[in-house]
């Protein structure tokens, strides 16, 4: 496993406001994927913004009470690497909250 983070996702109560903030900070929104989500390429990492309800549905976790929720993604280089990385995460004490699968963006 290569030590890296692929996507940092922020669950937000106001997607449009969050997008305006990060654009005002100089980030450029990915123009090809804009339906209910926002992605910003930041070098080798992607910042993703999701509406809180969509993020909760996607992750299977309720983020109740938190002002915002952040979760991390590790995109593997191959399908074969998925099981290996999930097993490593679980062995290290992580909790797998959602089975592996392809995201709608690719």
Jmol script that loads the backbone (N, CA, C; Angstrom):
load data "model"
ATOM      1  N   UNK A   1       0.832  -1.177   0.000  1.00  0.00           N
ATOM      2  CA  UNK A   1       0.000   0.000   0.000  1.00  0.00           C
ATOM      3  C   UNK A   1       0.877   1.241   0.000  1.00  0.00           C
ATOM      4  N   UNK A   2       0.582   2.136  -0.867  1.00  0.00           N
ATOM      5  CA  UNK A   2       1.293   3.412  -0.940  1.00  0.00           C
ATOM      6  C   UNK A   2       0.676   4.377   0.076  1.00  0.00           C
ATOM      7  N   UNK A   3       1.461   4.963   0.978  1.00  0.00           N
ATOM      8  CA  UNK A   3       0.888   5.877   1.961  1.00  0.00           C
ATOM      9  C   UNK A   3       0.474   7.198   1.318  1.00  0.00           C
ATOM     10  N   UNK A   4      -0.838   7.393   1.203  1.00  0.00           N
ATOM     11  CA  UNK A   4      -1.365   8.624   0.615  1.00  0.00           C
ATOM     12  C   UNK A   4      -2.845   8.729   0.938  1.00  0.00           C
ATOM     13  N   UNK A   5      -3.403   9.891   0.763  1.00  0.00           N
ATOM     14  CA  UNK A   5      -4.836  10.118   0.859  1.00  0.00           C
ATOM     15  C   UNK A   5      -5.293  10.570  -0.510  1.00  0.00           C
ATOM     16  N   UNK A   6      -6.363   9.984  -1.012  1.00  0.00           N
ATOM     17  CA  UNK A   6      -6.874  10.326  -2.333  1.00  0.00           C
ATOM     18  C   UNK A   6      -7.875  11.469  -2.280  1.00  0.00           C
ATOM     19  N   UNK A   7      -8.826  11.367  -1.350  1.00  0.00           N
ATOM     20  CA  UNK A   7      -9.895  12.360  -1.265  1.00  0.00           C
ATOM     21  C   UNK A   7     -10.145  12.717   0.199  1.00  0.00           C
ATOM     22  N   UNK A   8     -10.236  14.000   0.461  1.00  0.00           N
ATOM     23  CA  UNK A   8     -10.704  14.494   1.753  1.00  0.00           C
ATOM     24  C   UNK A   8     -12.103  15.048   1.499  1.00  0.00           C
ATOM     25  N   UNK A   9     -13.097  14.484   2.156  1.00  0.00           N
ATOM     26  CA  UNK A   9     -14.473  14.893   1.941  1.00  0.00           C
ATOM     27  C   UNK A   9     -14.988  15.635   3.160  1.00  0.00           C
ATOM     28  N   UNK A  10     -15.650  16.745   2.908  1.00  0.00           N
ATOM     29  CA  UNK A  10     -16.297  17.503   3.967  1.00  0.00           C
ATOM     30  C   UNK A  10     -17.802  17.427   3.731  1.00  0.00           C
ATOM     31  N   UNK A  11     -18.529  16.966   4.735  1.00  0.00           N
ATOM     32  CA  UNK A  11     -19.987  16.960   4.694  1.00  0.00           C
ATOM     33  C   UNK A  11     -20.453  18.317   5.198  1.00  0.00           C
ATOM     34  N   UNK A  12     -21.250  18.996   4.417  1.00  0.00           N
ATOM     35  CA  UNK A  12     -21.646  20.355   4.755  1.00  0.00           C
ATOM     36  C   UNK A  12     -23.159  20.524   4.713  1.00  0.00           C
ATOM     37  N   UNK A  13     -23.663  21.411   5.543  1.00  0.00           N
ATOM     38  CA  UNK A  13     -25.090  21.705   5.544  1.00  0.00           C
ATOM     39  C   UNK A  13     -25.484  22.631   4.400  1.00  0.00           C
ATOM     40  N   UNK A  14     -24.512  23.350   3.827  1.00  0.00           N
ATOM     41  CA  UNK A  14     -24.807  24.304   2.759  1.00  0.00           C
ATOM     42  C   UNK A  14     -23.729  24.177   1.677  1.00  0.00           C
ATOM     43  N   UNK A  15     -23.990  23.321   0.697  1.00  0.00           N
ATOM     44  CA  UNK A  15     -23.009  23.048  -0.359  1.00  0.00           C
ATOM     45  C   UNK A  15     -22.642  24.313  -1.123  1.00  0.00           C
ATOM     46  N   UNK A  16     -23.630  25.096  -1.524  1.00  0.00           N
ATOM     47  CA  UNK A  16     -23.334  26.303  -2.312  1.00  0.00           C
ATOM     48  C   UNK A  16     -22.444  27.276  -1.543  1.00  0.00           C
ATOM     49  N   UNK A  17     -22.718  27.453  -0.272  1.00  0.00           N
ATOM     50  CA  UNK A  17     -21.894  28.348   0.547  1.00  0.00           C
ATOM     51  C   UNK A  17     -20.468  27.818   0.655  1.00  0.00           C
ATOM     52  N   UNK A  18     -20.329  26.513   0.871  1.00  0.00           N
ATOM     53  CA  UNK A  18     -18.996  25.917   0.983  1.00  0.00           C
ATOM     54  C   UNK A  18     -18.228  26.062  -0.327  1.00  0.00           C
ATOM     55  N   UNK A  19     -18.910  25.852  -1.457  1.00  0.00           N
ATOM     56  CA  UNK A  19     -18.260  26.010  -2.765  1.00  0.00           C
ATOM     57  C   UNK A  19     -17.775  27.454  -2.930  1.00  0.00           C
ATOM     58  N   UNK A  20     -18.632  28.403  -2.609  1.00  0.00           N
ATOM     59  CA  UNK A  20     -18.230  29.813  -2.729  1.00  0.00           C
ATOM     60  C   UNK A  20     -17.004  30.111  -1.876  1.00  0.00           C
ATOM     61  N   UNK A  21     -16.951  29.558  -0.665  1.00  0.00           N
ATOM     62  CA  UNK A  21     -15.806  29.772   0.220  1.00  0.00           C
ATOM     63  C   UNK A  21     -14.520  29.260  -0.416  1.00  0.00           C
ATOM     64  N   UNK A  22     -14.520  27.994  -0.866  1.00  0.00           N
ATOM     65  CA  UNK A  22     -13.284  27.421  -1.409  1.00  0.00           C
ATOM     66  C   UNK A  22     -12.894  28.067  -2.735  1.00  0.00           C
ATOM     67  N   UNK A  23     -13.868  28.493  -3.530  1.00  0.00           N
ATOM     68  CA  UNK A  23     -13.531  29.235  -4.746  1.00  0.00           C
ATOM     69  C   UNK A  23     -12.923  30.592  -4.394  1.00  0.00           C
ATOM     70  N   UNK A  24     -13.449  31.246  -3.365  1.00  0.00           N
ATOM     71  CA  UNK A  24     -12.890  32.527  -2.926  1.00  0.00           C
ATOM     72  C   UNK A  24     -11.481  32.359  -2.374  1.00  0.00           C
ATOM     73  N   UNK A  25     -11.171  31.152  -1.890  1.00  0.00           N
ATOM     74  CA  UNK A  25      -9.829  30.856  -1.395  1.00  0.00           C
ATOM     75  C   UNK A  25      -8.870  30.496  -2.525  1.00  0.00           C
ATOM     76  N   UNK A  26      -9.358  30.523  -3.787  1.00  0.00           N
ATOM     77  CA  UNK A  26      -8.492  30.306  -4.929  1.00  0.00           C
ATOM     78  C   UNK A  26      -8.563  28.922  -5.549  1.00  0.00           C
ATOM     79  N   UNK A  27      -9.403  28.034  -5.020  1.00  0.00           N
ATOM     80  CA  UNK A  27      -9.526  26.694  -5.594  1.00  0.00           C
ATOM     81  C   UNK A  27     -10.474  26.739  -6.789  1.00  0.00           C
ATOM     82  N   UNK A  28     -10.236  25.873  -7.750  1.00  0.00           N
ATOM     83  CA  UNK A  28     -11.078  25.793  -8.942  1.00  0.00           C
ATOM     84  C   UNK A  28     -11.895  24.517  -8.891  1.00  0.00           C
ATOM     85  N   UNK A  29     -13.205  24.681  -8.986  1.00  0.00           N
ATOM     86  CA  UNK A  29     -14.118  23.537  -8.934  1.00  0.00           C
ATOM     87  C   UNK A  29     -14.022  22.728 -10.214  1.00  0.00           C
ATOM     88  N   UNK A  30     -14.031  21.411 -10.073  1.00  0.00           N
ATOM     89  CA  UNK A  30     -14.040  20.514 -11.230  1.00  0.00           C
ATOM     90  C   UNK A  30     -15.332  20.761 -11.999  1.00  0.00           C
ATOM     91  N   UNK A  31     -15.222  21.125 -13.257  1.00  0.00           N
ATOM     92  CA  UNK A  31     -16.389  21.525 -14.041  1.00  0.00           C
ATOM     93  C   UNK A  31     -17.216  20.347 -14.542  1.00  0.00           C
ATOM     94  N   UNK A  32     -16.651  19.160 -14.596  1.00  0.00           N
ATOM     95  CA  UNK A  32     -17.349  18.022 -15.182  1.00  0.00           C
ATOM     96  C   UNK A  32     -18.252  17.271 -14.226  1.00  0.00           C
ATOM     97  N   UNK A  33     -18.073  17.454 -12.922  1.00  0.00           N
ATOM     98  CA  UNK A  33     -18.868  16.726 -11.939  1.00  0.00           C
ATOM     99  C   UNK A  33     -19.423  17.758 -10.955  1.00  0.00           C
ATOM    100  N   UNK A  34     -20.681  18.147 -11.155  1.00  0.00           N
ATOM    101  CA  UNK A  34     -21.229  19.233 -10.343  1.00  0.00           C
ATOM    102  C   UNK A  34     -22.613  18.939  -9.774  1.00  0.00           C
ATOM    103  N   UNK A  35     -23.178  17.793 -10.056  1.00  0.00           N
ATOM    104  CA  UNK A  35     -24.537  17.496  -9.624  1.00  0.00           C
ATOM    105  C   UNK A  35     -24.562  17.045  -8.159  1.00  0.00           C
ATOM    106  N   UNK A  36     -24.811  17.970  -7.243  1.00  0.00           N
ATOM    107  CA  UNK A  36     -24.939  17.641  -5.834  1.00  0.00           C
ATOM    108  C   UNK A  36     -23.644  17.354  -5.118  1.00  0.00           C
ATOM    109  N   UNK A  37     -22.537  17.717  -5.708  1.00  0.00           N
ATOM    110  CA  UNK A  37     -21.223  17.485  -5.126  1.00  0.00           C
ATOM    111  C   UNK A  37     -20.255  18.488  -5.738  1.00  0.00           C
ATOM    112  N   UNK A  38     -19.177  18.756  -5.054  1.00  0.00           N
ATOM    113  CA  UNK A  38     -18.137  19.627  -5.613  1.00  0.00           C
ATOM    114  C   UNK A  38     -16.781  18.992  -5.340  1.00  0.00           C
ATOM    115  N   UNK A  39     -15.935  19.003  -6.363  1.00  0.00           N
ATOM    116  CA  UNK A  39     -14.574  18.487  -6.228  1.00  0.00           C
ATOM    117  C   UNK A  39     -13.592  19.579  -6.614  1.00  0.00           C
ATOM    118  N   UNK A  40     -12.496  19.648  -5.866  1.00  0.00           N
ATOM    119  CA  UNK A  40     -11.422  20.593  -6.131  1.00  0.00           C
ATOM    120  C   UNK A  40     -10.109  19.811  -6.141  1.00  0.00           C
ATOM    121  N   UNK A  41      -9.382  19.840  -7.250  1.00  0.00           N
ATOM    122  CA  UNK A  41      -8.086  19.165  -7.328  1.00  0.00           C
ATOM    123  C   UNK A  41      -7.072  20.005  -6.582  1.00  0.00           C
ATOM    124  N   UNK A  42      -6.353  19.373  -5.663  1.00  0.00           N
ATOM    125  CA  UNK A  42      -5.346  20.059  -4.859  1.00  0.00           C
ATOM    126  C   UNK A  42      -4.058  19.251  -4.916  1.00  0.00           C
ATOM    127  N   UNK A  43      -3.313  19.408  -5.986  1.00  0.00           N
ATOM    128  CA  UNK A  43      -2.126  18.581  -6.172  1.00  0.00           C
ATOM    129  C   UNK A  43      -2.551  17.142  -6.348  1.00  0.00           C
ATOM    130  N   UNK A  44      -2.036  16.252  -5.522  1.00  0.00           N
ATOM    131  CA  UNK A  44      -2.380  14.842  -5.619  1.00  0.00           C
ATOM    132  C   UNK A  44      -3.585  14.434  -4.796  1.00  0.00           C
ATOM    133  N   UNK A  45      -4.249  15.406  -4.183  1.00  0.00           N
ATOM    134  CA  UNK A  45      -5.408  15.125  -3.325  1.00  0.00           C
ATOM    135  C   UNK A  45      -6.613  15.883  -3.863  1.00  0.00           C
ATOM    136  N   UNK A  46      -7.780  15.287  -3.717  1.00  0.00           N
ATOM    137  CA  UNK A  46      -9.016  15.948  -4.112  1.00  0.00           C
ATOM    138  C   UNK A  46      -9.771  16.341  -2.847  1.00  0.00           C
ATOM    139  N   UNK A  47     -10.238  17.585  -2.803  1.00  0.00           N
ATOM    140  CA  UNK A  47     -11.149  18.020  -1.760  1.00  0.00           C
ATOM    141  C   UNK A  47     -12.557  17.840  -2.304  1.00  0.00           C
ATOM    142  N   UNK A  48     -13.375  17.072  -1.598  1.00  0.00           N
ATOM    143  CA  UNK A  48     -14.751  16.850  -2.011  1.00  0.00           C
ATOM    144  C   UNK A  48     -15.707  17.472  -1.013  1.00  0.00           C
ATOM    145  N   UNK A  49     -16.739  18.132  -1.523  1.00  0.00           N
ATOM    146  CA  UNK A  49     -17.788  18.691  -0.677  1.00  0.00           C
ATOM    147  C   UNK A  49     -19.091  17.986  -1.014  1.00  0.00           C
ATOM    148  N   UNK A  50     -19.771  17.474  -0.010  1.00  0.00           N
ATOM    149  CA  UNK A  50     -21.050  16.794  -0.181  1.00  0.00           C
ATOM    150  C   UNK A  50     -22.059  17.416   0.770  1.00  0.00           C
ATOM    151  N   UNK A  51     -23.319  17.488   0.366  1.00  0.00           N
ATOM    152  CA  UNK A  51     -24.345  17.844   1.345  1.00  0.00           C
ATOM    153  C   UNK A  51     -24.351  16.798   2.458  1.00  0.00           C
ATOM    154  N   UNK A  52     -24.573  17.240   3.679  1.00  0.00           N
ATOM    155  CA  UNK A  52     -24.520  16.342   4.830  1.00  0.00           C
ATOM    156  C   UNK A  52     -25.411  15.117   4.633  1.00  0.00           C
ATOM    157  N   UNK A  53     -26.653  15.307   4.183  1.00  0.00           N
ATOM    158  CA  UNK A  53     -27.567  14.171   4.023  1.00  0.00           C
ATOM    159  C   UNK A  53     -27.023  13.166   3.014  1.00  0.00           C
ATOM    160  N   UNK A  54     -26.442  13.648   1.928  1.00  0.00           N
ATOM    161  CA  UNK A  54     -25.867  12.744   0.919  1.00  0.00           C
ATOM    162  C   UNK A  54     -24.659  12.000   1.471  1.00  0.00           C
ATOM    163  N   UNK A  55     -23.842  12.693   2.249  1.00  0.00           N
ATOM    164  CA  UNK A  55     -22.657  12.060   2.839  1.00  0.00           C
ATOM    165  C   UNK A  55     -23.063  10.998   3.852  1.00  0.00           C
ATOM    166  N   UNK A  56     -24.093  11.299   4.630  1.00  0.00           N
ATOM    167  CA  UNK A  56     -24.573  10.310   5.599  1.00  0.00           C
ATOM    168  C   UNK A  56     -25.115   9.074   4.884  1.00  0.00           C
ATOM    169  N   UNK A  57     -25.873   9.296   3.815  1.00  0.00           N
ATOM    170  CA  UNK A  57     -26.398   8.167   3.041  1.00  0.00           C
ATOM    171  C   UNK A  57     -25.271   7.364   2.408  1.00  0.00           C
ATOM    172  N   UNK A  58     -24.286   8.053   1.848  1.00  0.00           N
ATOM    173  CA  UNK A  58     -23.162   7.386   1.188  1.00  0.00           C
ATOM    174  C   UNK A  58     -22.334   6.567   2.165  1.00  0.00           C
ATOM    175  N   UNK A  59     -22.084   7.118   3.358  1.00  0.00           N
ATOM    176  CA  UNK A  59     -21.217   6.441   4.313  1.00  0.00           C
ATOM    177  C   UNK A  59     -21.962   5.474   5.220  1.00  0.00           C
ATOM    178  N   UNK A  60     -23.257   5.674   5.359  1.00  0.00           N
ATOM    179  CA  UNK A  60     -24.022   4.847   6.278  1.00  0.00           C
ATOM    180  C   UNK A  60     -23.857   5.266   7.732  1.00  0.00           C
ATOM    181  N   UNK A  61     -23.340   6.470   7.956  1.00  0.00           N
ATOM    182  CA  UNK A  61     -23.102   6.982   9.309  1.00  0.00           C
ATOM    183  C   UNK A  61     -23.854   8.301   9.474  1.00  0.00           C
ATOM    184  N   UNK A  62     -24.522   8.475  10.601  1.00  0.00           N
ATOM    185  CA  UNK A  62     -25.172   9.749  10.911  1.00  0.00           C
ATOM    186  C   UNK A  62     -24.155  10.664  11.585  1.00  0.00           C
ATOM    187  N   UNK A  63     -24.005  11.864  11.067  1.00  0.00           N
ATOM    188  CA  UNK A  63     -23.052  12.835  11.613  1.00  0.00           C
ATOM    189  C   UNK A  63     -23.746  13.792  12.573  1.00  0.00           C
ATOM    190  N   UNK A  64     -24.691  13.330  13.313  1.00  0.00           N
ATOM    191  CA  UNK A  64     -25.500  14.186  14.173  1.00  0.00           C
ATOM    192  C   UNK A  64     -24.644  14.927  15.194  1.00  0.00           C
ATOM    193  N   UNK A  65     -25.031  16.168  15.402  1.00  0.00           N
ATOM    194  CA  UNK A  65     -24.386  16.963  16.432  1.00  0.00           C
ATOM    195  C   UNK A  65     -23.076  17.609  16.031  1.00  0.00           C
ATOM    196  N   UNK A  66     -22.447  17.154  14.993  1.00  0.00           N
ATOM    197  CA  UNK A  66     -21.151  17.723  14.592  1.00  0.00           C
ATOM    198  C   UNK A  66     -21.380  18.937  13.693  1.00  0.00           C
ATOM    199  N   UNK A  67     -20.589  19.993  13.862  1.00  0.00           N
ATOM    200  CA  UNK A  67     -20.746  21.152  12.978  1.00  0.00           C
ATOM    201  C   UNK A  67     -20.406  20.813  11.528  1.00  0.00           C
ATOM    202  N   UNK A  68     -19.506  19.892  11.342  1.00  0.00           N
ATOM    203  CA  UNK A  68     -19.181  19.378  10.021  1.00  0.00           C
ATOM    204  C   UNK A  68     -18.548  18.013  10.233  1.00  0.00           C
ATOM    205  N   UNK A  69     -18.471  17.259   9.176  1.00  0.00           N
ATOM    206  CA  UNK A  69     -17.860  15.941   9.278  1.00  0.00           C
ATOM    207  C   UNK A  69     -16.864  15.798   8.139  1.00  0.00           C
ATOM    208  N   UNK A  70     -15.727  15.229   8.449  1.00  0.00           N
ATOM    209  CA  UNK A  70     -14.681  15.028   7.451  1.00  0.00           C
ATOM    210  C   UNK A  70     -14.380  13.544   7.399  1.00  0.00           C
ATOM    211  N   UNK A  71     -14.304  12.993   6.192  1.00  0.00           N
ATOM    212  CA  UNK A  71     -13.857  11.622   6.077  1.00  0.00           C
ATOM    213  C   UNK A  71     -12.888  11.499   4.916  1.00  0.00           C
ATOM    214  N   UNK A  72     -12.026  10.507   5.002  1.00  0.00           N
ATOM    215  CA  UNK A  72     -10.920  10.351   4.077  1.00  0.00           C
ATOM    216  C   UNK A  72     -11.161   9.154   3.166  1.00  0.00           C
ATOM    217  N   UNK A  73     -10.642   9.242   1.959  1.00  0.00           N
ATOM    218  CA  UNK A  73     -10.740   8.132   1.011  1.00  0.00           C
ATOM    219  C   UNK A  73      -9.348   7.748   0.531  1.00  0.00           C
ATOM    220  N   UNK A  74      -9.193   6.475   0.276  1.00  0.00           N
ATOM    221  CA  UNK A  74      -7.960   5.957  -0.318  1.00  0.00           C
ATOM    222  C   UNK A  74      -8.374   5.211  -1.576  1.00  0.00           C
ATOM    223  N   UNK A  75      -8.054   5.769  -2.721  1.00  0.00           N
ATOM    224  CA  UNK A  75      -8.378   5.118  -3.989  1.00  0.00           C
ATOM    225  C   UNK A  75      -7.244   4.187  -4.362  1.00  0.00           C
ATOM    226  N   UNK A  76      -7.573   2.924  -4.589  1.00  0.00           N
ATOM    227  CA  UNK A  76      -6.547   1.953  -4.943  1.00  0.00           C
ATOM    228  C   UNK A  76      -6.203   2.065  -6.420  1.00  0.00           C
ATOM    229  N   UNK A  77      -5.082   1.498  -6.771  1.00  0.00           N
ATOM    230  CA  UNK A  77      -4.649   1.520  -8.168  1.00  0.00           C
ATOM    231  C   UNK A  77      -5.234   0.353  -8.964  1.00  0.00           C
ATOM    232  N   UNK A  78      -5.808  -0.621  -8.250  1.00  0.00           N
ATOM    233  CA  UNK A  78      -6.418  -1.764  -8.933  1.00  0.00           C
ATOM    234  C   UNK A  78      -7.511  -2.349  -8.051  1.00  0.00           C
ATOM    235  N   UNK A  79      -8.424  -3.089  -8.657  1.00  0.00           N
ATOM    236  CA  UNK A  79      -9.477  -3.759  -7.891  1.00  0.00           C
ATOM    237  C   UNK A  79      -8.884  -4.767  -6.913  1.00  0.00           C
ATOM    238  N   UNK A  80      -7.814  -5.409  -7.291  1.00  0.00           N
ATOM    239  CA  UNK A  80      -7.196  -6.423  -6.438  1.00  0.00           C
ATOM    240  C   UNK A  80      -6.648  -5.821  -5.137  1.00  0.00           C
ATOM    241  N   UNK A  81      -6.275  -4.574  -5.172  1.00  0.00           N
ATOM    242  CA  UNK A  81      -5.700  -3.922  -4.002  1.00  0.00           C
ATOM    243  C   UNK A  81      -6.761  -3.548  -2.951  1.00  0.00           C
ATOM    244  N   UNK A  82      -8.024  -3.503  -3.346  1.00  0.00           N
ATOM    245  CA  UNK A  82      -9.090  -3.063  -2.446  1.00  0.00           C
ATOM    246  C   UNK A  82      -9.164  -3.932  -1.197  1.00  0.00           C
ATOM    247  N   UNK A  83      -9.290  -5.255  -1.360  1.00  0.00           N
ATOM    248  CA  UNK A  83      -9.401  -6.153  -0.208  1.00  0.00           C
ATOM    249  C   UNK A  83      -8.188  -6.047   0.706  1.00  0.00           C
ATOM    250  N   UNK A  84      -7.009  -5.907   0.112  1.00  0.00           N
ATOM    251  CA  UNK A  84      -5.775  -5.788   0.899  1.00  0.00           C
ATOM    252  C   UNK A  84      -5.802  -4.541   1.773  1.00  0.00           C
ATOM    253  N   UNK A  85      -6.188  -3.415   1.201  1.00  0.00           N
ATOM    254  CA  UNK A  85      -6.199  -2.161   1.945  1.00  0.00           C
ATOM    255  C   UNK A  85      -7.273  -2.184   3.029  1.00  0.00           C
ATOM    256  N   UNK A  86      -8.457  -2.713   2.716  1.00  0.00           N
ATOM    257  CA  UNK A  86      -9.516  -2.801   3.730  1.00  0.00           C
ATOM    258  C   UNK A  86      -9.106  -3.710   4.883  1.00  0.00           C
ATOM    259  N   UNK A  87      -8.464  -4.821   4.582  1.00  0.00           N
ATOM    260  CA  UNK A  87      -8.000  -5.734   5.628  1.00  0.00           C
ATOM    261  C   UNK A  87      -6.955  -5.052   6.510  1.00  0.00           C
ATOM    262  N   UNK A  88      -6.048  -4.305   5.899  1.00  0.00           N
ATOM    263  CA  UNK A  88      -5.032  -3.580   6.667  1.00  0.00           C
ATOM    264  C   UNK A  88      -5.685  -2.552   7.588  1.00  0.00           C
ATOM    265  N   UNK A  89      -6.673  -1.831   7.062  1.00  0.00           N
ATOM    266  CA  UNK A  89      -7.344  -0.808   7.866  1.00  0.00           C
ATOM    267  C   UNK A  89      -8.071  -1.434   9.049  1.00  0.00           C
ATOM    268  N   UNK A  90      -8.751  -2.536   8.806  1.00  0.00           N
ATOM    269  CA  UNK A  90      -9.479  -3.203   9.886  1.00  0.00           C
ATOM    270  C   UNK A  90      -8.515  -3.766  10.932  1.00  0.00           C
ATOM    271  N   UNK A  91      -7.438  -4.351  10.466  1.00  0.00           N
ATOM    272  CA  UNK A  91      -6.434  -4.904  11.379  1.00  0.00           C
ATOM    273  C   UNK A  91      -5.788  -3.814  12.230  1.00  0.00           C
ATOM    274  N   UNK A  92      -5.695  -2.609  11.667  1.00  0.00           N
ATOM    275  CA  UNK A  92      -5.090  -1.485  12.391  1.00  0.00           C
ATOM    276  C   UNK A  92      -6.071  -0.833  13.363  1.00  0.00           C
ATOM    277  N   UNK A  93      -7.310  -1.347  13.403  1.00  0.00           N
ATOM    278  CA  UNK A  93      -8.287  -0.813  14.339  1.00  0.00           C
ATOM    279  C   UNK A  93      -9.359   0.028  13.695  1.00  0.00           C
ATOM    280  N   UNK A  94      -9.321   0.145  12.376  1.00  0.00           N
ATOM    281  CA  UNK A  94     -10.347   0.906  11.669  1.00  0.00           C
ATOM    282  C   UNK A  94     -11.659   0.140  11.617  1.00  0.00           C
ATOM    283  N   UNK A  95     -12.727   0.867  11.391  1.00  0.00           N
ATOM    284  CA  UNK A  95     -14.051   0.254  11.287  1.00  0.00           C
ATOM    285  C   UNK A  95     -14.534   0.438   9.862  1.00  0.00           C
ATOM    286  N   UNK A  96     -14.790  -0.643   9.173  1.00  0.00           N
ATOM    287  CA  UNK A  96     -15.294  -0.588   7.799  1.00  0.00           C
ATOM    288  C   UNK A  96     -16.795  -0.349   7.897  1.00  0.00           C
ATOM    289  N   UNK A  97     -17.238   0.827   7.467  1.00  0.00           N
ATOM    290  CA  UNK A  97     -18.647   1.189   7.614  1.00  0.00           C
ATOM    291  C   UNK A  97     -19.437   0.978   6.332  1.00  0.00           C
ATOM    292  N   UNK A  98     -18.736   0.726   5.246  1.00  0.00           N
ATOM    293  CA  UNK A  98     -19.400   0.564   3.959  1.00  0.00           C
ATOM    294  C   UNK A  98     -18.555  -0.389   3.120  1.00  0.00           C
ATOM    295  N   UNK A  99     -19.181  -1.365   2.488  1.00  0.00           N
ATOM    296  CA  UNK A  99     -18.393  -2.264   1.647  1.00  0.00           C
ATOM    297  C   UNK A  99     -17.790  -1.513   0.464  1.00  0.00           C
ATOM    298  N   UNK A 100     -16.707  -2.018  -0.041  1.00  0.00           N
ATOM    299  CA  UNK A 100     -16.044  -1.381  -1.178  1.00  0.00           C
ATOM    300  C   UNK A 100     -16.959  -1.401  -2.396  1.00  0.00           C
ATOM    301  N   UNK A 101     -16.822  -0.396  -3.208  1.00  0.00           N
ATOM    302  CA  UNK A 101     -17.607  -0.308  -4.442  1.00  0.00           C
ATOM    303  C   UNK A 101     -17.177   0.890  -5.247  1.00  0.00           C
ATOM    304  N   UNK A 102     -17.569   0.879  -6.476  1.00  0.00           N
ATOM    305  CA  UNK A 102     -17.228   2.009  -7.356  1.00  0.00           C
ATOM    306  C   UNK A 102     -18.156   3.176  -7.078  1.00  0.00           C
ATOM    307  N   UNK A 103     -17.581   4.369  -7.046  1.00  0.00           N
ATOM    308  CA  UNK A 103     -18.359   5.582  -6.849  1.00  0.00           C
ATOM    309  C   UNK A 103     -18.958   6.029  -8.187  1.00  0.00           C
ATOM    310  N   UNK A 104     -19.985   6.822  -8.121  1.00  0.00           N
ATOM    311  CA  UNK A 104     -20.654   7.256  -9.340  1.00  0.00           C
ATOM    312  C   UNK A 104     -19.755   8.100 -10.238  1.00  0.00           C
ATOM    313  N   UNK A 105     -18.696   8.693  -9.656  1.00  0.00           N
ATOM    314  CA  UNK A 105     -17.809   9.536 -10.473  1.00  0.00           C
ATOM    315  C   UNK A 105     -16.670   8.761 -11.097  1.00  0.00           C
ATOM    316  N   UNK A 106     -16.576   7.476 -10.815  1.00  0.00           N
ATOM    317  CA  UNK A 106     -15.545   6.687 -11.497  1.00  0.00           C
ATOM    318  C   UNK A 106     -14.829   5.728 -10.592  1.00  0.00           C
TER     319      UNK A 106
END
end "model"
wireframe off; spacefill off
backbone 0.3
color backbone group
